[in-house]
Amino acid sequence: MVKLSVIVPFYNVQQYAPDTLRSLRTNTRDDFEFILVDDCSTDETPAILARAERELPGAVLVRHEKNGGLATARNTGLDAARGEYLTFLDGDDWLAPGYLAELVGAIEELGVDFVRTDHVQTKGRARSVSRVPVGVRGEALVPREAILPADRTTSVDYAYAWAGAYHRRLLERGLLHFTDGLRTAEDRPWIWQLHREAESFAAVSLLGVFYRRGVTTSLTQIGDVRQLDFIRAFDEVLAETAADRDADTLLPKAVRTYCAIIAHHLAEIEKFEPAVAKRLRALSAAALERMPQPLLADVLDTMDLDRAARLRRLRRRVTSAKAAA
C-alpha cells in the first residue's frame, strides 16, 4: 500500500528541477511515490526527469505529448496516484528534509479530510513565512465555516494546493481534480470546492515547503493571454457558490474576492501586451456586469478607496462606450 503520492508537474524548469528532485530524495520512504509529470517541456527538463526516474526511489514518470498547463498536469498525476494520502509540489519549488513524513503524521493523527500547512516564500536570498489564515491549530474544523468572514483573509484565500495533504476519500468523491486547461488561478475553484464539500480539515504549524517567487517563466510574471484564465476560474467560483445551499451567506465573500483580483490585475495592466490589456479590461468589465449588482454595490462601498475607484472607473468607461454606440 502506498501511503503518500506526491504529484509534481514540470514544464521548462531545467534551472530549478535539480533542486526540487534533490529535496524529494531527502523525503523518500518505502511507502512514498513521486509522480513526476513532464508537461511537454522543450528544454533539458525531460533529460533531468529521465535520470530521476532511474535514481529517485519511488519515482513514476509520466509524459504529456502536448502542453496542457498546470491544472491538466496535476490531474494527470491524480489519475496515476495510488496513495492513501496525496500532496502536490511545483517543479520549481522544494521541500525541507523529512517534511513529508511529518505531513503524513499530522493528517493521520488528526484523522481529517485534509490539512493545510504554512510555507516559506523565497525570492533570491530573502525568506518569509506565509501562514494559513486559520487561528485554531491542530484541531479538526468544519471547512465550510472557514470560508467567512467576507471582509477578511480566510482559508479560501490561501489557495496553494501544495500547502497541505489530502485523504484519498476526497479524490474518490471527485473533489481533488482541477478544472482542466486552466493556466492560472487553477487553485481558486479547487479550494472553494474543498471548503464547501469536504467534512473536516485542520491547520497545522508545519513548515517545509519552499515556494520560489519571482521565477521569470512563471505565469504570474508573464503578461500574456494565459493570465486571463483567472476570469474563467472566478466565474466558476461564483457560479458554484451561487448554487450552494448557503449562497446568500457565501456569495459576498466570492464577489469580494473576485473584485479584489480584478483590481489587482488592473493595477498591473502595464505588464500586459497592449492587445491583452484591452482584452483584460473588456473581460473584467463583463465579469462585473455578471455579478449580482446590489451585492457588487455593497462590495465596492466597503472596499478600500483605490481598488473601488479602479473598478468604478472601469464600469463607467464601459457604460460610456455603450451609450456612445
N, C-alpha and C positions, 0 to 999 in steps of 0.2 A: 504494500500500500504506500503510495506517495503521500507524504504528509503535507508538503508545500510545493506549489507550482509558482515560479517567478517568471512573469511574461515581460520580455524585454525587446521592444521594437528598435530597429536600427535603420537609419537612412542617411547615407553620406556623412558619417561621423568618424572617418578614419583617424582624425586627430584625437578624439576622446574615447573611442571604443576600447583601446587597450586598458585605460584606467577603469572603465566600467567592468570589464571582464576580470581584471585583477581583483577588484573588490568582490566579485561573485566567488572567486576562488577562495577568498578568506571567509566565505559563508557556506561552504559546501557541507553537506551532511548526507549520509547514505540514503535518506528518505526525502531529499530535496531534488527537484528537477528545475532546470533553467531553459525555458523555451525562448530561443533566440530567433526573432523574426526579421529577416532581411527584406525590407520593403523595396526591393529592386534598386539597390544602391548602384551608383555608377562610378564610384571612386574605389579605394582599396578596401572598403568595409567588407565586401564578400570574402576576400582572401583572409582577412583578420578573423572573420567568423568561422571560416573553414578550419583554421588552426584551433580555434576554441572548441569546435565540435569534437576534435580529436583529443584535446588536452584538458578540457574542463569537465570534471566529474559531474554527471547528471545533465550535461548539455544535450538539447534537442534542437537541431537547426531546421527552420522552415523558411523557404524562399518564395517570394512573390514574383510572378512573371511580369507584373505591371505594378507601378507605384500606386498605392491606394490611400496613403495618408495614415496618420497615427491611429485614428479610430478603427479603421479597417484592419490595420496590423495587430492591434490589441485583440480584436475579435478573432483573428486567425489563431492567436495564442490561446485565447479562451477555449476555442474549439479543440485544440490539441491537449489542453491541460488535463491531468489525471489526479491532481492533488485534492486532499480533503480541505485544504485552505489555499487561497490564491492571493497573490500580490503582483504589483507592477513595478517596473523601473524603466526610465527612459535611457536610450543608448548613449547619451552624453552626460549622465549623472553617475553617482557611485554610492556605495554603502560602506559603513564602518564595519570592521571585522566583528563577526559574531552577532550582528544586528538581527539577522533573520531568525536565529534560534530564539532570541529574546522576544521577537514579534510573535512567533508561534506560541511561545509560553504564555504571553499576555492574553491572546484570544482564547486559548484553551482554558486558562484559569477562570476567565470571566464568563465563558460559555455563551457569548453574544453572537449575533449575525455578522457584525463587523466591528473592527476597532479603527480609530483614527489616531495618528501619531503626529508629534511635532516634527520639524525638519530644519536643516541648516541651509540657508541660501548663501551661495558663493558667487563672488564676482571678482576675478583676479585673486588677490590675496585677502580680500575682505570677506569676513564671515558674519552672518547674523542669524539668530534663531527666529523662526516663524512658528507660532504656537496655534494649535487647534483652538478656535474661539468657543470653547466649552469650559465652563468654570469647574464643574464637578469632574474629578479624575478617578479612574479606576473603579467605577460603578456602572452597572447596567442602566441604560437610559432608553427612553422611547424616542426613536429618530424623528417622528413627526413633530414632537414637542420641541425639537431643537431648531426648527425652521425659523421661528419667530424669536424676537420682535422684528417688525418690518424695518424699523429705522436704525437698527444696529447690525454690525457684522455678526453673522451666525454661522453655524456649521455648514450650511449650503453654500456659503461664500468661500469656504476652504475646500475647493473642488479638486485638489490634487489626488488623482487616483492612486498614485504610488505612496501616498502618506497613510498607509494602513494595510489591513489584511481582511479577507472576506471568506466566510464559510461557503463551502460548495453548495449548500442548500439554496443560496442566493442565485448561483448560476443555474441550478435546475429549475428555479422559478422564473428564469428569464430576466433577472434584474441586474446582471453584470455586463451584458453586451452594450456596446456603444452604438450610436446612430451611424450607420455605415456611410463612409465617404466624407464625414465632417473633417475639415482640415484645421480648424481651430475651434476653441470653446467646446470641444467634444466632452469635456468633463462636466459641463454645466447641466444638460438634461439628465445625465447619468447620476450625478449626486442628488439632484432633486428627486429622481425616481427612487433612489435608495432610501431617502429620508421619508418619502411618502409611503413606501410599500414594505420595507423591512420592519421587523418586530422589535429588534433590540440592537443597541450599539454602545460603545464606550470610547471615551477619550483617554489615552494613556500617555504618561510623561516619559516617552521613549524617543531618544534622538539617535538617528543612524542613517538617514537619507540625506545626501548632499546634492542639492539642486543647483545646477550650474546656470547662472543668469548671464545675459549679455552675449550668448553664443550667436555669432553673425549669421549662421544658417537657420536659426530658429525663426519660426513664423512670426513670433512676437517682435522680431527685429526687422522683418521684411514687409515693406508696404505694397504688396501685390494683392491681386483679387482674392486669393485664398483667405486673407484676413477677414473678408466679408462674410465668411461662413458663420460668424457669431450671430448674424441676423437669423439664419436658419436654426441655430442652436437655441436661441432665446424664444423664437416663435414656438418651438417645441415645448419649452418650459411653460410658456404662457398657455398654450392650448391644453396641455395635460393638467395644469393646475386649475384651469377654468372648469375642467370636467371632474375635478376631485370633489368628494363629499364635503370638504371644508373649504370650498372655493372662496366664499366670502371672507374667510379669515386669512387665507394664504395668498390670495391674488395681490393684495397691496405689497407684499414682500417681492413677489415676482416682477411686478411692474416697476417698482422702485429700483431693483437690481438691473433690469433691462435698461431703464433710463440712465442709470449711472454708467453702464458700459457704453452706451451710445455717446454720452457726453465725453467719456474718456477718449474714444476714437476721434471724435470731432476736434478735441483739443490737440490731437497729434496728427491732424489731417495733412500737414506739410510733408510727412514722411511718405505719403502715398503718391503714386504716379497720378498725373492730372486726370486721366480718364477714370481711374479707380476712385479718386477723391470725389469726382462728380457722382459716380455710382453710389458711393458711401452716403452722400447727402440724400440722394433720391431714395435709397433703401431705408435709411434711418427715418426720413420723413414719413414714408409709407408705414413703417412699423409703429410710429407714434399715432398715426391715424387708426390703426387696427386695435389699439389698446382701448379699454373701456374709458370713455372720455371723462366722466365725472371722477373716476379713480385717478386718471392721469393728472387732472387739475389739482387734486389733493396732493399728489406726489410732488408736483412742481412747486406747490406752495410751501412745502416743508423741506425741500432740498436746499443745499447751500446756494448762495446767490449766483456764483459763477456758473455752476452746472445748469441751474434752472434757466439762467439767461441764455446760455448757449442753445438749449433745447427750444426755448420760446422763439429765438431768432430763426431757427430752422423752420418751425411751424409757420411763422409769419411770412418767410420767404416763399414757402410752398403755396400758402393761401394767396399771396400777391400774384404769383405766377399763374395760378388757376384763374384768378379774376381777370388778368390781362388776356388770357387765352379766350 
